[in-house]
Amino acid sequence: VPGGRVEPGEALEAAVRREVLEETGLEVRVDGFLGVVERPDPAAGVHWIIVEFAASIVDGTPPDPVPGDDASEAAWFDEDGLEDDGEVVRGVVAFLRRHRP
């Protein structure tokens, strides 16, 4: 699940397109806002606010994703291949399942 920080002055949808491109090499169109996942982590001294968007690949054909400079790997997963097991921020997989198209 690509993600990252919003740069100062950057619109959320622009940040989504940029982060997906940087982490997967895929150009996407943002289809809409899904919601927010909030995960405080006092032990780490952070409070994650994850803003989720639906997106589609621009040309409609899902090529193989290619990991970018800040991603160690990139791959397609079906819904059964994702778990809240530490690989994805806790709560994001459950959120995505509730908001699937």
N, C-alpha and C positions, 0 to 999 in steps of 0.2 A: 504494500500500500504506500505509494509515493507520498512524500510530505516534506515539509520544511518550514522555514521562517518566511514571513512576509517582509520584504525590504521596505525601508522608510519611503512613504509616498506611493507604494505599489498597490494597485487595486487587488482585491482578493482573487478575482477570476484570472488576472494576469499572473499572480503568484502560482495558482494551480497549474496553468499552462506551462510556466517556466519550470516548476519543480518536476512535473511529469516528464518534460523534455530532458531536463538535466539528469534525472535518475533512470530513465528508461529509453531515451532516444525517440519516444513516441510523441507526435504532435496531436493534441486533443482539442476538442471544442467543449466548453463547459456547458452542460445541459441544465443545471439548476442546483440550488442550495438544498442540502438534505437535512442538516441540523448540526448540533454541537455535542461533542463528547468532552466532559470535564473530568480530569484525573489529577487531584492533588497528590503530591509525593513529598510529604514533609521531611522524610529521611534524606531525600536528595536535595531538599531545599528548592523544589520547583513545583509549579502548579500548571499542568498542561491544559491548554484550551485548544481542542482539535475541532476545526471547522471542516465539515465534510461536504463535498460537492459530487454530483454525478457528472461524468464526462464520457464523451465518445471519441473514438479515433477519427481524425479529420477525413481520411479517405475511405473510412468504413471497413477496410481490410486490416485485421489485426496481425501485423507482422510480429516477429519475435522481438521482445524488448531487449535492449542492450544496456547493461549497467553503466551508469555515468561515473563521474569523478567522486561522488559521495555515496555511491551504492556498491556494495560488494558483489551483489548478484541481482538479476532481474529475470522473472519468469512469470508465466501465466499460471494461475491456480483456479481450480473450480472451488465452489463454495465449501465442499467437504475437505479441501486441502488447507484451509485456514483455521487456526485455533487461537484462542487467547492464552498462549503458552509462553509469552515473553518475547516472541519474535515480532509481534505486533503489540502496540500499546494496549494494555488491559482495557477491555470494554469496546474497542473499535470493531472487532469481528462481530460481536453481538449487535452493535449498532448497525453495521452494514447488512446483517441478515434481516433486521427489522425494516430496513429501508430499501431492500432490493427491488429492482424494477418489475 
